Structure formats: structure tokens, C-alpha cells
């Protein structure tokens, strides 16, 4: 068999919702045993085009064209015929395994169910699934078989999804943003795993992502989508190193560089509208020099324990230590970056500084006043000075409250003497400053894009004019182009309001761009700290080096 023979040919694929086309005349071929990377922003049509191949389009969507898997036209199959193809000849790894896996069934049984659906006479299925769990590098596969999804880490759940997609040894594997929510080290292991499995089984892969750095690690061919249409396609080397379309050039340029700190990040819009910014490198020392010499926040020996189990009397019988004797200062006017893998204690530390999580020992002092000695009334008076921007603005916004009301809510709580008309004027002015139209104040969160919802979260955090803002993974769920816009916005606002940031992230490229100093956290302890250049060019620990090595590069 010719290894380069096309296994899938998509011709004129068009997906419509009513009269609106979300995918327009998509054409491509997938070569046997290779990886096709489909890249684009949210809403570009990359995921919906692959759902059409699986017969998983939402109600009201209509697909036209041809998608030939051998002699089978996938778009012409009825639901019964598609069930014989789905999982058997085409497997799919979804972006969020926690929602794709059934929370009330054990992980092994869910994979076993897929196997039995296509091989009802199969025997010794438990052994086959356990062996597959071992092949996808799950620890203690027998235990994982009997575990529920919530008992596993994000990376382990993603491996279960990979096992489910591969259990029937399909010809094609569709990986839809399989690493977006994972930290860089877990992402690297997943990408390495997919490459190894592809070599072993000869599987052809369609890899969907908004991150060209990730695509550069896995793809043989690349297809770039913009607003439902293909704007560029070809071999990966040509597209990633010699892009011809402004959209592709913008996607490549808007990711924070690891070797420079431009004054502003270029955005896709800059390239699409022909106003490419010249990167003005700003020396790292000058950025740090603007920070004050007096600590705004002093942290000494901070320890946080979580109780896992209690006895009948309510006393803890099992605890886990999330933070272990952490000590550092946050200087007024600086951006302090906090990096580490999932489970390292980053978010716990950010919440403990705001007393959203109670500490077990140690102390946190804000402008010399210890937070652990304040009662609820004193903390309430201090709250306006310390705010947080959460990772997922959709879950942190009330879906029944308009965005104008959500931004105004802190004013109603903390600014009792303010008239509603004054609050409304303040909210509308702030919405304009963060790039939202004031006329949108009556819209609900579901009516906004992810980037727009994050701007609402930023506006809500700023409405009380705080001094310290904790940014907890505030750009990790965004497309790289929207991420660039939000990072530029955060820097602009910092200058305008003279803010101090604690910037929590697992993305070292982002923290290199944003931070004046970086703290590296592992298993609740600080393992290294220094300037971004020190951390990137002269790491002192193997752990930091592993984080740096895992950054996807083109």
C-alpha cells in the first residue's frame, strides 16, 4: 500500500445554519499516516467542519459537499450507517474531556462500551482496555479503569479520551483542541504520545488548534481557516515559515516572543488592515525600574492545607498541603509572574492572598497590615483595594445579570453614597476603556465572545479602582489573537491606573512578556525566582528547565 495515498478527500464542504454559512466550500485531502493541522480563531469553522465529518452537527445545521473516506461519502450517510463509521473508522478526541466523559460511569467501562459497540462478540475486553491505558501512559491502569473522571487529573482524563478514540484502531483520528486547557508539560507529553501512537498504528490525524506553535510540533500539512473559508494551505514548513496571507502572518506574530519584549503585541487585525506594528523592544530593566521599592504585599511562611476527610466529630483525618511555607514580596507598581504546572498551588496562592482561601499558618501583610488579624468588617473595607480576574469569565459572571449590572455590582456593595446615574456613567466609561461599547451594557454574557467576556471581567475588577489585581490564568482560555489584545489592554490599564499585578499562568511565553519578576512554584513551594531573562536564559533548577523545554516552538 502506498503510504502517501490520500485516505480522506473533502470537496466543497459547506455548513449552514439557516441562511448563514459558517463553513464555505472547504476542500482538502488527508494523506495516509500523516497529520493535517487545521488552525484558526474561535468561530473560524475549524471544529464545525470536523463535526460534520462525524455526523455530529447541532440541530438546525446542514452540511453539503462530499467527504470521501475510501468509497464512502461521509456526508451522504444516514445516522444508522454513520454509527458504524463513528468510532470504528474515525475517532475523535474532544477539547474538554470532563464534559465529554460521563461523570457517573467508571472510565474503563466507558472505553469498554465503545469497543463493544463495534465488536459485540469481543472477549476479555477489560484486559484490552487496561493494555490500551498502559499504551497511552496512564499510571496504574487497573486503578484508572475503575476510577471516575473527577478522580483523575486533566492530563489523565485526556489520555482516557485518547484511549477511547483509539480502542477500535480507526483509520482517522480527529483531535479537537486536545491540549488547550493543559499546562505546557502535560501538553508536551500528550503531543509526544500522539506522535508515538501515530507511528505505531499508522493513524492519520486531523489536529485542530488555534495555536500555530502547537501545530508546528505535530503537523505535516497545515490548513488555515478564517471566517469559514480557507485562506492558506500547504506543507507545514512553507505555511509556518513563509506565510503569504496576512491572517496567517498575524497569527504567527501575535504570540508573545520568548526572546524579546516589544512595547505592544501586534494583533491579527493589525495585519488584516495593513497596519503592522514595528516591535519596539523595551529593556527589561527599565520595566522593573518603575516598580516601587516598598512592598505592597509581604508574604511570610504562608501555608495552606485542604481537608479531604473528617471524622464523625468534624476533626480532619486526611489533609493535603497545597502551599508550604511560601515567602515573597510584591513591590508596588510591578507585575509579579507566578508559574508552575497544574496542581503546583498557583491559584491557591492567589486566593489566599485575598483571603478567599484561609491560610493554615504564616502571614500576609498588605501595606503593613496583617490580613489574618482582620475581622470581616475590616476585610470588607480592604476588598476594593484587592481584586481578581478569573480564568473563565463565563462561569464567574451571573448568566441572569446583564454585563452592565455585573460591572456595577461592586459599586453597589462598596460605594453606598453613589447615585445610580453616577454608577451608570462610571460603568459606561470603563466599558469604553476596556474596548467594549457602552451600548452593550444591557447584553447578557452568552451574547458576547470569550474575549469580550474577559473584558467584562477586567472591567468588573477595575471598577473600584484597586491597587492590586490578581490575574488568575486570565488569558489561558483565549485564542492567541484575542490573547494579544487582552495582554495589551492589561498593560495599558496598568500604566493608566498605576496598578500592581500578580500574574498567574502556566504559559511561560506570556509571563516572559508581562512580568518584571517571576516566581516558579512546584508542589506548593517556591523553587526559583528572578527576572524573566534570568529564568529563561539561566534557569537554576531541572524543573524550570523542563517547563522551558515544553514551550511549543515553530
Beta strands, then each sheet from edge to edge (+ up, - down):
strand 1: 6-17
strand 2: 20-31
strand 3: 35-39
strand 4: 61-69
strand 5: 72-73
strand 6: 90-93
strand 7: 172-176
strand 8: 204-209
strand 9: 221-226
strand 10: 229-235
strand 11: 295-310
strand 12: 316-331
strand 13: 335-339
strand 14: 361-366
strand 15: 369-370
strand 16: 386-389
strand 17: 468-472
strand 18: 500-505
strand 19: 517-522
strand 20: 525-530
sheet 1: 2+ 1- 4+ 5-
sheet 2: 6+ 7+ 8+ 3+ 9+ 10-
sheet 3: 12+ 11- 14+ 15-
sheet 4: 16+ 17+ 18+ 13+ 19+ 20-
end
